[in-house]
Amino acid sequence: MSRSIVRQSKFRHVFGQTVKAEQGYDDIRVSKVTWDSSFCAVNPKFLAVIVESSGGGAFLVLPISKSGRVDKNYPLVIGHSGPVLDIDWCPHDDNILASCSEDCTAMVWQIPDHSLTRPISDPIVVLEGHSKRVGIVTWHPTARNILLTAGSDNLIIIWNVGTGEPLITMDDHPDLIYSISWNRNGSLFCTTCKDRRLRVCDPRKREVVAERLAPHEGIRPMRAIFTRDGNIFTTGFTRMSQRELGLWDPTNFEEPIALLELDTSNGVLLPYYDADANMVYLCGKGDSSIRYFEITDEPPYVHYLSTFSTKEPQRGMGFMPKRGVDVTKCEIARLFKLLDKKCEPITMTVPRKSDLFQDDLYPDTAGAEPAMEAEEWLDGRDEDPILVSMREGYMPPKSRELKVAKKNVLDSKPTTRRSMSTLDTNSLPKLPSLFWFISPSCSLSLTYFSSFFLYP
């Protein structure tokens, strides 16, 4: 007599539920740009959505509590001159948001705690270093002010947004970069590329430390994310255009830990990873369902849990950090599903009868405090995220203003006195131009001014 054995897991009965209609966000003109981005970013304070706009790129930022219908005249963030392609909230400051665009720039914004009363058009810093559109922007998980961007010029640039300067530039990719994911302590990141290679990069050594050709045999875009154990979870397509997921050990790329075919569909599968529960949520562009899996140390290693389905297909998805979920309702994840004209929050809940805090569902999670400064990371230091308890729920810290201390380019250029005999008199400015030279907005010092004009 055979007896079937059901695998024991506290996440086996996780179920999804769409919130009530009045708790959603209506009348949002979601961007129609043909780019495989999530178009949405969320944290415990704000929801940000890339929207349609005329004359450039824009995105909408709403306080999480401001649900319901969004006024068509609600102020937008409108600094980019081209369509916005990706946005990402800083993990160490819930008021700081990074964006990138077809205008070849990335920008960093400070969002006020209250609802916007006027459009924001002045970023804290503009990051200019790419020669083509910038399609990926992602923050370092543990170091303050470290931001990574990737563009269609096949360059990866790592910035210190505190100074507005590029720290590291990598040109190891011969073709378009599809996705980038940092590992848990930010010492490495993995990339997928149009050349069908999965790469693991060490940014401080400026080199690729491991790579695998065609982890998925299809030619359509792949995605890859690091898990908390240092393995890499990938989504892609088979040679017959079936969607497929895989789990890989970057120290041995020869054979996958797990490889699983899902279905036949054209939508790219966007993976969202919960490091505390070791679960992955797969959201396909154009799908009306969300599949979720648990990753364990036991075969088959990637365990299918369930599927949550709705009637309408999704344009994009936002994933709430664990510190933003409601522990009183045993909520372990919250996703924000973008439709054509609205955004629907979806809660993932573990059914429990007790009202007490569930220690097994909520281990200490990554908090908002950075583990180190940008200079320490650049010097070779690695630190895991600083963890905080979820027992009392999460209270976001007060907003901290991000100050950018750019170096003065004139400090590195010593002024030298030149004889008037060596100057072309035609190159001297006319008399009315003197007022421009001594205006308050001028960056030239009076010392420079006097040395230029007053010494014959």
N, C-alpha and C positions, 0 to 999 in steps of 0.2 A: 504494500500500500504506500503510494507516494504522497508526500505532503509538501505543498508549495510553501516556500519560505519568503516572507515579505521583508524587504530590507527596512531596517529601523532607521528613521530619520525624523527629527522634530520639524523638518520643513516639508514633509511628504504631503501635508494637507493645506499648504499655503494656498489661499484663494484671493483672487483679485475682485475689486468692486469699484465701479465708477461712482464718484460722489454725486450728491444731488445737483440738479441743474443750476440752482442759484449759487452753488459753491464753485461753479466753473467760471471761465472768462470768455465772454462773448464779444462778437464784432471786432475780431482781430484779423487784419489783412495779412495773412502769413505770406512770406516771400515765395515767389514762383521761380526763383533762380534754379537752374539745373545744376546743382552741386550736391554731392552726397554728404551733406552736413546734417546735424540734428536740428538746426535752426532754432534751438531752444536751450537755455541754461537756467538753472534754478539753484537757490541756496535757501537757508532758513528764513531769510528776510525778503528776497525778491524773486520775481519771475521775469526773465528777459526773453523776448521773441524777436527774431529778425522779420521785418515786415516790408511790404511793398511801399515804395516811395518814389516820387518823381524828382528828377534832378540830382540823384546821388543815392547813397545808401543810408539806411536808418534802422534802428531797432527800438522796440518798446520795452520799457522797464516799469513793472508794476509791483507794489508791495504785495506780498503773499496774501495778506488779509483783504486786499481790495478786489474781491470777486464780483461776479455779476457782469452787466453790460459795460463795455469800455466806451467812453465818449469818443466820437469820431475826431474830436479836436484835442484829444489828450496829447500832451507834449511828448515828442520823441527825442531820441539821441541822434543827432543829424550831422556829425562831423565829417563823415567820409564822402568823397566825391564820386565813388562808384559803389555798386551793390555790395552789401556786407555778406561775407561768406561763412564766417564762424565767429562764435563768441564763447567766452569762458570766464566764470567767476573765480576770483582769487581765493584759494583755500584758507588763507590766513587773514583775510579782511573781507567781510561780507558786503562792504560798500565799494569794492574795487572790481571793475570789470574790464576785460581785454577784448578787443574786436579786431578783425582783419577784413580786408576788402579787395575788390578788383582794382582799386586805385594804387596798388603796390605798397600800401602801408599797413601797419598795425597801430592801434591806439589804445591807451589806457585811460579809463574814466573813473571819476569819483562820483558815486551816486548818493544823493542826500537821503536821510532816513525817511523823510516824509514823501508824500506823493509829489510828483513834479508839477510845478506851476507854470513853467515855461520850458521851451526846448533847450536841451544842452548841446552846445556846438563847440565848446572848448575842452579838448581832452587835457589830462594832466601832462601827458607826453605823447609825442608822435614818433614812432620807430620807423625810420626810413633806411632800408638796406637791400630790399629786394628789387629786381628789375622787372618782374612780372607779378601778376596777381598773387596775393597771399591767401592761401586756402585753409591753413591750420594754425590755430593758436592754442597753447596749453601751458599751464603754470607748473612749476616744480612743486612736488608734493610736500617737501619739508624745508626748503631754503627760502628765506624772505626775498621778494622782488626779483626772482629768476623766472623769466618767461621765454618760451620756445616758440618760434614761428617757422613755418615751411611754406614755400611758394612754388609757383609754376616754373620758376627758373631753376628748380631742382636743388635749391639751397636750403639748408637748415641753419638758422641763426638763433643763438641763445643770448638774451639781453639781460642786463641789469637795469630794470626800469627805475631804480632809485637814482641812477645817473643818466639814463637814456642812452647808454652806450652798448654796442655789441661786444660780448665777451668771447664768443666762440662761433666760428663759421665752418660748416662742413659741406663738402661738395661730392660726397661719395655716391650719390644716387644719379644714375644716367637718365632717368625718366621721372614722370610725375609721381609724387609721393601721395599715397592714398590715406594713410593713417599713421599716428605716432602715439605711443603710450609709455609713460615713465614706469619704472619699477617702484616698489614700495618706499625705498629710501632715496630714490632719485639718483642713484649712481650710474644707471644704464637706462636706455630707452630702446624700444623695438619699433620698427617701421615696416610698412608694406608699400610696394612700389609697382608701377605699371610694367616694370621689367620682370614681374612675377616672382621676385625674391623677397623673402622675409629676412630682415637684418636685425642684429642686436648691436647697438653702438655704445661706445664709451666716449661721452662728449669731451671729457677733460683730456683724454689721450688723443682725441680727434681721429678715431679709427673705428672700423667695423670689427668687432671681436668674434662674431659668429654670423653665419648666413645659411639660408636654405633656399634652393631653387624650387619653385612650384610646390609649396606645401599643399596647395589645391591646384589641380591640373587645369582648371578652366582659366580663360583669359579675362574674365570679368573681375571687377575690383574686389580686393580682400580687405579684411580688418583684423587687427591683432591687439591684444591687451595683455599686460603682465598680471599674473595672479599673485597672491600674497606669498606663495611658496617659491616664487621665482620661475615658475613655468609660464608658457605663453599659450593663451587661448586664441584661436583664429576662426574666422568665418570666411567662406569663399564659395567657389563653384567647381563642380566636377567637369570633366571633358564633355559630358552630355548636358551641361547647364543645370544640373541639379544643385541645390544649395547644400552646403556641407559645413560641418564644424570640426575642429581638431584641437588637440592638446599636445604641446610639444615641450620637450626638455631642451633648453638652449645649449646645454653642455654636450648634448648628443642629438643632433638634428637628423640622424639617419632614418630613424623610424619614429612615427608618432606614438605618443602614449595612448591616445584614443583618436579615432576618426569615425565620424557618424554622418550619414546622408540624411537629409531632412525631407525636402520636397522639391518640386519644380516651380520656380517663380523667378521673375526678373529683378525683384527688389533686393538691394544690398542689405544684408543683415547687420544692424548696428548693435554691438554688444555693450551692455552696461553691467559693471561688475560690483558686487557687494563683498568687500574683503572680510567683513566681520562674519557673515554667514557662509562665505565661499560659494555664493550663488551668482549665476549669470542670467541676465534677462536679454532675450534676443528680440529686437523690434525691426521688422523689415519695412523699408520704404515702400509705401503703397499697400502694405498688408493691413488687415483689420484685426490681427491677433498679436499677442505677446507670449512667447514661449519662455519658460524658465527651467534652469538646470542647476543641479548641485554638483560641485566638484569635490571628490573625496580621494583617499589613498587606496581605495578598493576597486577592483575591476567592476564594471567597465570604466571607472574613473570619472566619466561625465554621465550623470544620472538624470534622465528626463523626469521632471516633476509634474508639470501640467501646462495648460494653455489657457490664457484669458482672451476672449474674443468679444468684439463689439461689431456693430453693423457698418460703421464708416471706416474707410482706410485712413491711415495716418500719414501726414506729411513730414513729421519729425517727432522727436521725443526729448524730454528733459528728465534728468534723474536727480532726485533730492539726495544730498549727503545724509549719512545715517544720523547725524546729530540733529536733523530737522524732522525726524519722524515722531509720531505720537506713541510714547511707550505705554500710556494708560489703556490703549486699545490693541496692544500686541501688534502694532503695525511695524513691519520690518523693512518696508520699502514704499516709496511713493514716486510714481512716474507721471509726467505731464504730457499727455498725448495731444499733438497739434493736428487739427483738422483744417479745412479750407478757411473757416471763418471763426474758429474758436479753439480754446484749449481746455481739455478735460483732465483733471487730476484723477489718477487711479491708485487706490491703496492696495497694498499686498499685506495680508494679515494672516497670522498663525492663530487658529481657533484655540482659545484657552478659556476655561470657566472661571479661574481665579482672577480677582482684581488686584492682586499683589504684583509687585515688580518681578518680572521674569528674568532672573539672572542668566539663564542659559540662552535666551534670545538676544540679550543685549550685553555682550562683553564690552569692556572699555573700548571706545572708538576714537579715531583721529579727531583732535580738537582743532581750534582755529589758531593756536599759538605755533609759530614756526620753530623748528628745532635748531636752526642756525641761521647765520647771516650769509648773504651772497658771497662775500669775500672768503668765508670759511669753506663753503662748498667748492669754490674755485681752487682753493689751496689743497683740496683732496679729502676733506672731511666728509664722512657719511653718517647720517643719523636717521633712525626710524621716526615716524610721526610721534608727537607728544600726545598721549592718550588721555581722554577724559571719561568720567563715569556718566552713564545715562540714567542713573537711579532717580535723580530728582528732575529728570527732563533736561532739556538743553536751553540755556539762556545765552543768546548771542552777546558777545562783548560790545562795548560802546564803539562807535565809529572812530577810527583813527585816520587822520588826514595823511595821505601819501605825499611826501615832499620830494621833489626831484631836484637834485643838486647837480646841475650840468657844469662841466668844466668850461672855463672861459678859454676859447681858442686863442685869444691874444696872449694868455699867460705863457704859452709855449713858443711865442714868436717875439723875441726881443726886438725892441725898436732900435733902429740904427739911424744916425744922423746922415743925411745926404747933402752934398753941396748943391747949391742952386745951379752951378755950372753943369752938373750932370743931369739935370732935369730938363725935359722937353717942356718949354713954356706953354705949349698948346695943351698939355695934359693937366695943367693946373685948373682947379675949379673956378668958375666965375664968382664974383663977389656975392651974389644972392645965395650961392651954395654954402657960404659960411654959416648961415643960420641953421642949415641942416646938420652941419658938423657939431654944433654946440647945443642941439636940442636935447631934451632929457631922454628921448628914446634912443639916442645914439650910443652904440657900445664902445666907441673910441674914447680913450681917456684924453683929458686936457693936455697931459704930458705929450702924448702922441701928436695932438693937434698943434701944440707950440713947436715941437721939434720939426714938424712938417712945414710950417709957414714962417717961423720967426727966426730961423737960423740961416743966414745967407751963406 
